[in-house]
Amino acid sequence: MAWTYILECSDGSFYVGSTVHLEQRLYQHQEGLGAAYTKRRRPVKLVWAADFARVDEAYFYEKQIQGWSRAKRIALIEGREEDLPELARGYWRRPSV
């Protein structure tokens, strides 16, 4: 099993990652052994995670989320999946006629 996860850092920013050992990776982030980004922004808190059958799927979703706006990430964290398309960068809504 593999995971894609979002951490909230002490400065309020988000870090998106993927791993096959979620608990171990969270420990590494908390101890400053994870990514350089989170090392400078501890403590961190797990705010969202999803499991995948394959590592490549988790990694693909990580890269996808990394390209998202803060508003779109918050919608995902809050479980508002229905809002994700409208929050996409470059989203264009057809005017009502």
N, C-alpha and C positions, 0 to 999 in steps of 0.2 A: 504494500500500500504506500502511496505517496501523498503528500499534502502541499497545498498552496495556502499561505497564511498572510495575515496582515497584523502588524504590531503597531500600537500607538506608542510613540516615544514621549519622553518627559516634556519635550517642547511642543507637543501637540501634533507633530508631523507623523506621517505613516510610513512604514517600511513594509514592502511586499517581498516575500520569499517563497521558496519551495524546498522540500526536504523529504527524505524517507523516514526520518526519526524525529517527529515533531517535538516530543518532550525534551529530547537531548538537544535539539537545536534551540529551543526556548531557553534552556539552561545556559547554553553557550552565549546567547545574546545578553542574558542578564549578567553574566560574569565578565562581559567585555571581550569574549573570545569569538564572537560572531562577526558580522560585517563591521567595517570601520564606521559606517553611518550610525549604527546603533550603539557602538562603543562610546561615542561622544554624547549620546542622548539617553542614557540610562537614568532611571529604570524604564523598562519597556513593559507593555501589557498586551497580551494576545486579545485581539478584538474580533477576529474572524478567522475561520479555517474551513477548508473543504478537502475531502479525501478523494483520491483518484486511484483507479486500478493500476495505472502505469505512470512511471516517472516522467516520461515525455509529455503526458497530458498535463500533469501538475506544472511542469516547467513552462509549457505553452501558455497556460492560464496565468501564471505569474507574470510573464512578459506582456500579456494582454492587459492585465490590471495595472502594471507599471505605467502604461501609456494613458491611463484614465485620469480625469480631473479629480480634484479633492471631493467635489460634490458627488461625483459618480461613485467614488470609493465609499463615501459615507452612506449613500443609498444602499450599496451592497452590504455593508456592515449592519445597517438597520433592517435588512431584509426586505427592502423596497425594490425588488427585482423589476416590477412593472415600470419604475421610473428610469431604469437604465437606458433604454433607447433614446428617450428625450434628452438625457444628460450627456449623450455622446458628443464628442467634439465634432463640429461641422454638421450637427444635426439640422436638418431643414424641414420645417413643417409646411405643408401646402396650405395656402390660405383657404378659409372656408368660403364657399360660393353661395 
